[in-house]
Amino acid sequence: MTTITLHPDFRVGPVDRRVFGSFVEHLGRCVYTGIYEPGHPTADEHGFRRDVADLTKELGATVLRYPGGNFVSNYVWEDGVGPVEDRKPFLDLAWRTVEPNLVGTDEFLQYCEREGIEPMMAVNLGTRGVAEAVALLEYCNGEAGTKWADMRIANGREKPYGVKLWCLGNEMDGPWQIGHKDAHEYGKLAAEAGKAMRLTDPSIELVACGSSSMTMDTFGEWERTVLSYTYDIVDHISMHAYYEELDGDRASFLGSGTAMSRFIERVAASADAIGAERRSDKRITISFDEWNVWYLKSRFVGEKNLPIQRDAPRIIEDVYSALDAVVVGDLINTLLSHADRVAIGCLAQLVNVIAPIMTEPGGESWKQTTFHPFATAARLARGESLQVKVATDAIATAAHGDVPAVTAAATVDPETGALALFVTNRTGEEQTVTLRTPGAAATIAGGAAVLADTIGPREGKQAAEAYGMVDALPVEHADGAVTLRLAPESWTAFRGTLR
């Protein structure tokens, strides 16, 4: 028997809508034949696919991070602005692909503007530095009368874009990064770039690079060193994490949310330690701007060291199973449960590349299994994240030790009392859950679930049709108590009220 206890007065913090962001990198077919494909039957006057834009809206993406990712560390943004016919292709060293520069800063930012999505820009601190970062910021946000702002105006955009979110590089602790730096090198550069960017536009929010993974040898020490230089300048520190089922270890894969939770708590502790040393009241929050299920070790290993490619090659196009979707739902539970520290989240990536949306060039688009939990949570999670106490059994896993058999996150709208409760059953058995709300009244109107099974991934629209959301098992209300039933290996979103 599992018990979930919550109350509307016991809150973690407001749910920042930016936690439901995604990521567009010049990688594989994310941009070309992904969001952008002139000549496609649905393409708008700017060359962007309307079918993909509509699915992005249904997904509920609030933020798009751009242009990378590893791509940004070799990117010369000036080559991607101005008349398209004058732009020259360049060799992207991160993914060994020839970038045609058909989509650049203006095209992306105007796309976000049309679609009502907040852009999150990254600056190149791998092969470039302070001056280039400031120039890009001035190009995006500057008023007429300065060099880079006037260049933007000459390129046809008079009004500043007003971009607020800026990443100070990408995964600079990774030896795979072009321009990789140690923590002291990066910390000093990020501090100087951030200082100059704030002088250019004091209204921006800045994200310093944290560790690329909790498994990095430098994890912990990297955060401490980088924040010792940047604490007073940045608002957020980044986190990146990807999860996969290895060697058939289903239990560890289903327990991935526990690993994500430990990662968040350790990064937060590192940041708070620097704040304590400085006797600072400032609190650094987390930009979890890359997360997803990615079969990095078991599938992507065969795609490394490819020859130089052109024409938007098919790279990292993982096809997801229903089990993957359950894990994505559980990871969302984890992000919501840490709403006091996680301000931004980006599911990597949006289209084709380990993505919830897939396309065929000139053809159809469809939803992957992972689309469903993300879209459901983005639609239902509103207001405040609640403290959720889950009394449940423990499951032994090889990768994470003991993990809870059932996890949960909940949000409530203080004005309407609308409740969203997200529950994962990590076990292979149906679970009965008692929902306790001492001192408050709860009702559950219904729910929808993603169910894992033993069937492997299916290609194309067949997967979307086979693995959508299904009705949750019946909910019982009796004598003031609420009893929930969870299908085996499932993620369920319940909606109701809590007052």
PLY file of the C-alpha trace (Angstrom):
ply
format ascii 1.0
element vertex 499
property float x
property float y
property float z
element edge 498
property int vertex1
property int vertex2
end_header
0.00 0.00 0.00
1.26 3.47 -0.94
0.11 6.71 0.67
0.42 10.18 -0.87
-0.07 13.12 1.49
-0.39 16.77 0.47
-2.01 20.04 1.54
-2.49 23.31 -0.38
-0.63 25.29 2.29
2.55 23.22 2.09
4.24 24.43 -1.06
7.62 24.03 -2.73
7.31 27.19 -4.80
5.69 28.65 -7.92
5.94 26.59 -11.09
7.96 28.68 -13.54
6.35 28.13 -16.93
9.84 28.19 -18.45
10.42 24.70 -17.06
8.44 23.45 -20.08
11.02 24.61 -22.60
12.72 22.77 -25.44
15.83 23.09 -27.58
16.61 23.82 -31.22
20.20 23.15 -32.26
21.76 23.11 -35.71
22.17 19.35 -35.45
20.92 16.71 -37.85
17.40 17.51 -39.00
16.28 19.65 -36.08
16.36 22.88 -38.12
16.44 21.84 -41.78
13.46 19.60 -42.65
12.53 19.96 -38.98
11.17 23.39 -38.10
12.28 24.86 -41.44
11.59 23.48 -44.90
10.71 25.91 -47.71
8.63 24.17 -50.31
6.93 21.87 -47.83
3.15 21.80 -48.35
2.62 23.43 -44.94
5.52 25.92 -45.12
4.64 29.52 -44.33
5.95 32.56 -46.22
9.14 32.40 -44.15
9.83 28.72 -44.95
8.86 27.30 -41.56
6.70 24.20 -41.38
3.24 25.02 -40.06
2.56 21.39 -39.11
5.60 21.39 -36.81
4.68 24.77 -35.34
1.19 23.48 -34.56
2.59 20.40 -32.84
5.01 22.59 -30.88
2.06 24.63 -29.65
0.23 21.43 -28.66
3.39 20.23 -26.90
3.24 23.37 -24.78
6.85 24.47 -25.29
7.36 27.83 -23.59
11.07 28.39 -24.29
13.40 27.40 -27.13
17.15 27.32 -26.50
19.28 28.17 -29.56
21.62 27.64 -31.47
23.28 25.00 -29.30
24.44 22.87 -27.75
27.83 21.81 -28.99
27.14 23.67 -32.23
27.46 27.07 -30.57
31.11 26.62 -29.57
32.26 26.89 -33.19
29.51 29.22 -34.44
30.12 32.64 -36.01
26.72 34.26 -35.61
27.55 37.11 -38.02
27.67 34.58 -40.88
24.01 33.75 -40.24
22.54 37.25 -40.62
21.97 39.56 -43.56
20.73 38.64 -47.04
20.48 34.86 -47.30
21.95 34.85 -50.79
25.14 36.45 -49.43
25.66 33.94 -46.60
28.38 31.32 -46.96
28.23 27.76 -45.63
30.71 26.77 -42.93
31.94 23.54 -41.42
30.41 22.80 -38.03
33.10 20.88 -36.16
30.80 19.67 -33.38
28.67 17.47 -35.64
30.94 17.42 -38.73
28.21 18.88 -40.91
28.25 21.68 -43.47
25.94 24.39 -42.11
24.23 26.31 -44.97
23.35 29.35 -42.81
19.84 29.58 -44.25
18.46 29.97 -40.72
20.23 32.30 -38.34
19.54 34.70 -35.49
16.85 36.80 -37.18
14.96 33.86 -38.64
14.94 32.04 -35.32
13.95 35.01 -33.17
11.20 36.04 -35.55
9.92 32.46 -35.55
9.75 32.53 -31.74
7.99 35.87 -31.86
5.35 34.63 -34.30
4.77 31.47 -32.28
4.68 33.16 -28.86
7.71 31.26 -27.53
10.47 32.81 -25.42
13.93 32.48 -27.00
16.96 31.44 -24.99
20.16 32.39 -26.78
23.61 30.92 -26.22
26.86 32.76 -26.92
30.05 31.14 -28.18
32.63 31.05 -25.39
34.50 28.16 -26.98
36.28 29.70 -29.98
35.18 33.28 -29.32
34.89 35.60 -26.34
33.63 38.75 -24.64
33.48 41.08 -27.65
31.55 38.62 -29.82
29.07 37.88 -27.02
28.40 41.56 -26.44
28.04 42.15 -30.18
25.35 39.46 -30.46
23.48 40.88 -27.47
23.64 44.38 -28.94
22.46 43.03 -32.30
19.46 41.42 -30.62
18.52 43.99 -28.00
20.22 47.29 -28.87
18.48 50.51 -29.83
19.31 52.35 -33.05
22.52 54.33 -33.14
25.15 51.69 -32.36
27.09 49.47 -34.74
25.43 46.11 -34.14
21.93 47.44 -33.58
22.22 49.39 -36.81
23.31 46.19 -38.57
20.12 44.52 -37.37
18.07 47.44 -38.63
19.87 47.33 -42.00
18.95 43.64 -42.16
15.28 44.57 -41.93
14.48 44.45 -38.22
14.07 47.84 -36.57
12.54 46.83 -33.24
14.91 45.18 -30.73
14.08 41.56 -29.96
14.41 41.99 -26.20
15.92 38.53 -25.56
16.10 37.98 -21.79
17.68 34.52 -21.39
21.36 34.05 -22.28
23.61 31.02 -21.84
27.29 31.76 -21.30
28.55 28.99 -23.55
27.70 25.30 -23.53
29.18 22.30 -21.68
32.55 23.95 -21.35
33.72 21.22 -18.96
33.42 18.62 -21.72
36.62 17.57 -23.54
34.42 17.06 -26.63
33.61 20.78 -26.67
35.36 22.94 -29.26
37.31 25.40 -27.10
37.05 23.24 -23.96
38.34 25.00 -20.84
39.10 24.10 -17.28
36.96 25.58 -14.52
39.23 28.54 -13.81
39.59 29.47 -17.49
35.87 29.23 -18.08
34.89 30.92 -14.81
37.03 33.97 -15.56
35.78 34.21 -19.15
32.13 33.75 -18.18
32.46 36.40 -15.48
33.94 38.94 -17.89
31.46 38.13 -20.66
28.57 38.33 -18.22
29.78 41.60 -16.77
30.06 43.18 -20.22
26.68 41.79 -21.29
24.99 43.24 -18.20
26.55 46.63 -18.98
25.02 46.32 -22.45
21.57 45.27 -21.20
21.00 45.12 -17.41
17.61 43.41 -17.83
18.95 40.05 -19.05
19.22 36.76 -17.14
22.48 34.84 -17.41
23.17 31.11 -17.19
26.64 29.83 -16.29
27.70 26.39 -17.50
27.49 23.73 -14.83
28.77 20.19 -15.20
27.66 18.39 -18.33
26.83 15.35 -16.21
26.97 14.19 -12.61
29.37 11.51 -13.84
32.04 14.03 -14.89
35.27 13.69 -12.92
35.15 17.42 -12.26
31.55 17.45 -10.99
31.13 19.48 -7.82
34.53 21.11 -8.01
33.53 22.59 -11.39
30.41 24.22 -9.90
32.32 25.52 -6.90
35.07 27.07 -9.02
32.85 28.53 -11.73
30.45 30.09 -9.22
33.35 31.50 -7.22
33.95 33.72 -10.27
30.39 34.24 -11.48
28.11 34.11 -8.42
27.39 37.84 -8.35
26.91 38.02 -12.13
24.74 35.07 -13.16
21.19 34.12 -12.21
21.26 30.40 -13.02
23.66 27.52 -13.39
23.00 24.91 -16.07
22.48 21.18 -15.70
22.43 18.56 -18.46
21.40 14.92 -18.05
20.34 12.09 -20.35
19.03 8.69 -19.33
18.76 5.34 -21.11
18.05 1.69 -20.48
21.37 -0.17 -20.51
21.79 -3.93 -20.83
18.10 -4.56 -20.16
18.30 -2.98 -16.68
14.66 -1.88 -16.64
14.55 -1.15 -12.89
17.46 1.31 -13.04
15.97 3.01 -16.08
12.61 3.45 -14.34
14.52 4.89 -11.37
16.19 7.62 -13.44
14.17 10.34 -11.70
15.95 9.51 -8.45
19.31 10.14 -10.12
18.01 13.43 -11.52
16.78 14.47 -8.07
20.17 13.76 -6.49
21.88 15.74 -9.26
19.64 18.77 -8.65
20.14 18.64 -4.90
23.94 18.39 -5.20
24.19 21.30 -7.63
21.92 23.39 -5.40
24.09 22.53 -2.40
27.23 23.58 -4.28
25.65 26.91 -5.21
24.41 27.51 -1.68
27.85 26.79 -0.26
29.32 29.62 -2.33
26.46 31.89 -1.24
27.12 31.03 2.40
30.82 31.81 2.04
29.89 35.21 0.62
27.17 35.77 3.25
24.91 36.48 0.31
21.12 36.51 0.29
21.13 35.77 -3.43
19.98 32.31 -4.47
21.27 30.79 -7.69
18.61 28.76 -9.47
19.00 25.96 -12.00
18.55 26.00 -15.75
18.12 22.33 -16.59
18.49 23.25 -20.24
19.20 19.78 -21.61
17.39 16.68 -20.42
15.77 13.67 -22.06
15.96 9.96 -22.69
18.83 9.45 -25.12
20.35 6.12 -26.08
23.76 7.74 -26.09
25.87 4.73 -25.19
23.92 1.95 -26.87
22.88 3.64 -30.15
24.74 6.89 -30.71
28.13 5.23 -30.29
27.79 3.94 -33.84
27.21 7.44 -35.23
30.39 9.04 -33.88
33.32 10.04 -36.09
31.18 10.16 -39.21
32.60 11.70 -42.37
31.68 15.31 -43.08
28.04 15.43 -44.12
25.75 17.85 -45.93
22.03 18.35 -46.43
20.73 17.82 -42.89
21.84 14.24 -42.20
19.76 11.91 -40.05
21.67 11.97 -36.77
20.46 10.81 -33.33
16.90 10.11 -34.46
15.96 7.84 -31.57
12.57 6.16 -31.89
10.94 6.00 -28.48
8.98 3.24 -26.77
6.18 3.56 -24.25
8.68 2.74 -21.50
10.72 5.77 -22.54
7.59 7.91 -22.22
6.97 6.68 -18.66
10.52 7.67 -17.72
10.09 11.11 -19.31
6.95 11.57 -17.21
8.85 10.61 -14.07
11.62 13.09 -14.93
8.95 15.79 -15.23
7.77 14.81 -11.74
11.31 15.45 -10.53
11.56 18.90 -12.13
8.21 19.96 -10.67
9.15 18.66 -7.23
12.16 21.00 -7.28
10.27 24.09 -8.41
12.04 26.15 -5.78
15.37 25.58 -7.54
14.62 24.67 -11.16
13.60 27.84 -13.00
14.12 26.66 -16.59
13.99 23.29 -18.31
14.64 22.35 -21.93
13.67 18.98 -23.34
16.41 18.25 -25.85
15.54 18.49 -28.64
12.32 19.70 -30.27
12.23 17.98 -33.67
13.81 14.78 -35.11
16.91 14.75 -32.87
15.98 12.72 -29.73
12.71 14.60 -30.04
9.00 14.39 -29.22
8.17 15.51 -32.79
9.30 13.74 -35.96
9.04 14.71 -39.61
9.66 13.40 -43.07
11.13 15.80 -45.66
8.27 16.95 -47.85
5.92 14.69 -45.92
4.11 14.14 -42.67
4.91 14.98 -39.07
3.92 13.03 -35.99
4.21 12.73 -32.22
6.60 10.35 -30.54
5.53 8.57 -27.34
7.45 11.09 -25.23
5.28 13.90 -26.60
2.32 12.81 -24.49
3.58 13.15 -20.89
5.29 16.45 -21.66
2.21 17.97 -23.32
-0.06 16.71 -20.55
2.08 18.12 -17.74
2.59 21.42 -19.58
-1.17 21.77 -19.92
-2.13 20.80 -16.37
0.70 22.02 -14.11
-0.29 25.48 -12.91
0.29 27.66 -9.89
2.30 26.27 -7.00
4.24 23.04 -6.70
3.20 21.24 -3.52
5.25 19.30 -1.01
4.26 15.71 -1.68
4.97 13.02 0.88
4.98 9.53 -0.58
5.09 6.51 1.75
5.91 3.56 -0.46
8.12 0.52 -0.79
11.70 0.71 -2.00
13.01 -0.98 -5.13
16.64 -2.10 -5.35
18.42 -0.97 -8.52
21.92 -1.64 -9.78
22.56 1.95 -10.85
20.91 4.04 -8.12
20.59 1.83 -5.05
17.15 1.80 -3.45
14.56 4.00 -5.19
10.88 4.64 -4.32
8.39 2.31 -5.98
5.99 5.22 -6.51
6.86 8.88 -7.07
4.57 11.89 -7.32
4.47 15.61 -7.96
1.51 17.94 -7.58
0.54 21.49 -8.40
-2.40 23.60 -7.30
-3.79 26.88 -8.59
-4.31 28.94 -5.39
-7.14 30.93 -6.98
-9.23 28.11 -8.42
-8.08 25.15 -6.36
-7.36 23.21 -9.57
-5.13 20.25 -8.70
-2.78 18.34 -10.97
-1.26 15.18 -9.53
1.38 13.26 -11.48
2.19 9.75 -10.26
4.68 7.16 -11.51
4.44 3.47 -10.74
7.92 2.05 -11.24
6.89 -1.51 -10.46
5.55 -4.28 -12.67
2.46 -4.65 -10.49
-0.70 -2.58 -10.18
-0.45 -0.23 -7.20
-3.24 1.00 -4.92
-2.61 4.50 -3.57
-4.42 6.31 -0.78
-4.48 10.07 -1.27
-4.44 11.89 2.08
-5.14 15.62 2.38
-5.49 16.28 6.14
-7.24 19.56 6.81
-8.22 19.96 3.16
-10.69 18.42 0.74
-9.60 16.75 -2.48
-11.52 15.41 -5.43
-10.10 13.65 -8.47
-12.20 14.19 -11.58
-10.23 11.84 -13.80
-6.86 11.12 -15.28
-4.82 9.87 -18.19
-1.88 7.50 -18.23
1.12 6.42 -20.28
1.58 2.68 -19.99
4.88 0.90 -20.54
4.85 -2.54 -22.09
7.27 -5.03 -23.59
6.65 -4.04 -27.19
9.60 -2.27 -28.75
9.57 1.05 -30.61
7.56 1.37 -33.81
8.40 3.62 -36.70
6.49 6.71 -37.82
2.88 7.47 -37.12
2.29 3.88 -36.10
3.96 4.68 -32.78
1.80 7.76 -32.22
-1.33 5.73 -32.86
-0.22 2.80 -30.71
1.12 4.69 -27.73
-1.04 7.65 -26.78
-2.53 8.56 -23.43
-5.22 6.22 -22.14
-7.83 6.69 -19.43
-6.51 6.14 -15.93
-7.82 3.26 -13.86
-11.00 4.16 -11.94
-10.71 6.45 -8.90
-12.70 5.73 -5.76
-14.13 8.40 -3.41
-15.50 6.96 -0.17
-15.92 8.37 3.33
-13.77 11.38 2.51
-10.91 9.23 1.24
-9.57 9.04 -2.30
-8.14 5.80 -3.63
-6.08 5.78 -6.82
-5.10 2.76 -8.85
-1.94 2.79 -10.92
-1.31 0.47 -13.83
2.04 -1.39 -13.83
5.00 0.67 -15.05
2.94 3.77 -15.72
2.89 7.53 -15.45
-0.53 8.95 -14.66
-1.75 12.56 -14.64
-4.79 13.11 -12.41
-6.82 16.33 -12.42
-9.09 17.50 -9.66
-9.49 20.09 -6.92
-7.79 20.72 -3.58
-9.10 23.27 -1.12
0 1
1 2
2 3
3 4
4 5
5 6
6 7
7 8
8 9
9 10
10 11
11 12
12 13
13 14
14 15
15 16
16 17
17 18
18 19
19 20
20 21
21 22
22 23
23 24
24 25
25 26
26 27
27 28
28 29
29 30
30 31
31 32
32 33
33 34
34 35
35 36
36 37
37 38
38 39
39 40
40 41
41 42
42 43
43 44
44 45
45 46
46 47
47 48
48 49
49 50
50 51
51 52
52 53
53 54
54 55
55 56
56 57
57 58
58 59
59 60
60 61
61 62
62 63
63 64
64 65
65 66
66 67
67 68
68 69
69 70
70 71
71 72
72 73
73 74
74 75
75 76
76 77
77 78
78 79
79 80
80 81
81 82
82 83
83 84
84 85
85 86
86 87
87 88
88 89
89 90
90 91
91 92
92 93
93 94
94 95
95 96
96 97
97 98
98 99
99 100
100 101
101 102
102 103
103 104
104 105
105 106
106 107
107 108
108 109
109 110
110 111
111 112
112 113
113 114
114 115
115 116
116 117
117 118
118 119
119 120
120 121
121 122
122 123
123 124
124 125
125 126
126 127
127 128
128 129
129 130
130 131
131 132
132 133
133 134
134 135
135 136
136 137
137 138
138 139
139 140
140 141
141 142
142 143
143 144
144 145
145 146
146 147
147 148
148 149
149 150
150 151
151 152
152 153
153 154
154 155
155 156
156 157
157 158
158 159
159 160
160 161
161 162
162 163
163 164
164 165
165 166
166 167
167 168
168 169
169 170
170 171
171 172
172 173
173 174
174 175
175 176
176 177
177 178
178 179
179 180
180 181
181 182
182 183
183 184
184 185
185 186
186 187
187 188
188 189
189 190
190 191
191 192
192 193
193 194
194 195
195 196
196 197
197 198
198 199
199 200
200 201
201 202
202 203
203 204
204 205
205 206
206 207
207 208
208 209
209 210
210 211
211 212
212 213
213 214
214 215
215 216
216 217
217 218
218 219
219 220
220 221
221 222
222 223
223 224
224 225
225 226
226 227
227 228
228 229
229 230
230 231
231 232
232 233
233 234
234 235
235 236
236 237
237 238
238 239
239 240
240 241
241 242
242 243
243 244
244 245
245 246
246 247
247 248
248 249
249 250
250 251
251 252
252 253
253 254
254 255
255 256
256 257
257 258
258 259
259 260
260 261
261 262
262 263
263 264
264 265
265 266
266 267
267 268
268 269
269 270
270 271
271 272
272 273
273 274
274 275
275 276
276 277
277 278
278 279
279 280
280 281
281 282
282 283
283 284
284 285
285 286
286 287
287 288
288 289
289 290
290 291
291 292
292 293
293 294
294 295
295 296
296 297
297 298
298 299
299 300
300 301
301 302
302 303
303 304
304 305
305 306
306 307
307 308
308 309
309 310
310 311
311 312
312 313
313 314
314 315
315 316
316 317
317 318
318 319
319 320
320 321
321 322
322 323
323 324
324 325
325 326
326 327
327 328
328 329
329 330
330 331
331 332
332 333
333 334
334 335
335 336
336 337
337 338
338 339
339 340
340 341
341 342
342 343
343 344
344 345
345 346
346 347
347 348
348 349
349 350
350 351
351 352
352 353
353 354
354 355
355 356
356 357
357 358
358 359
359 360
360 361
361 362
362 363
363 364
364 365
365 366
366 367
367 368
368 369
369 370
370 371
371 372
372 373
373 374
374 375
375 376
376 377
377 378
378 379
379 380
380 381
381 382
382 383
383 384
384 385
385 386
386 387
387 388
388 389
389 390
390 391
391 392
392 393
393 394
394 395
395 396
396 397
397 398
398 399
399 400
400 401
401 402
402 403
403 404
404 405
405 406
406 407
407 408
408 409
409 410
410 411
411 412
412 413
413 414
414 415
415 416
416 417
417 418
418 419
419 420
420 421
421 422
422 423
423 424
424 425
425 426
426 427
427 428
428 429
429 430
430 431
431 432
432 433
433 434
434 435
435 436
436 437
437 438
438 439
439 440
440 441
441 442
442 443
443 444
444 445
445 446
446 447
447 448
448 449
449 450
450 451
451 452
452 453
453 454
454 455
455 456
456 457
457 458
458 459
459 460
460 461
461 462
462 463
463 464
464 465
465 466
466 467
467 468
468 469
469 470
470 471
471 472
472 473
473 474
474 475
475 476
476 477
477 478
478 479
479 480
480 481
481 482
482 483
483 484
484 485
485 486
486 487
487 488
488 489
489 490
490 491
491 492
492 493
493 494
494 495
495 496
496 497
497 498
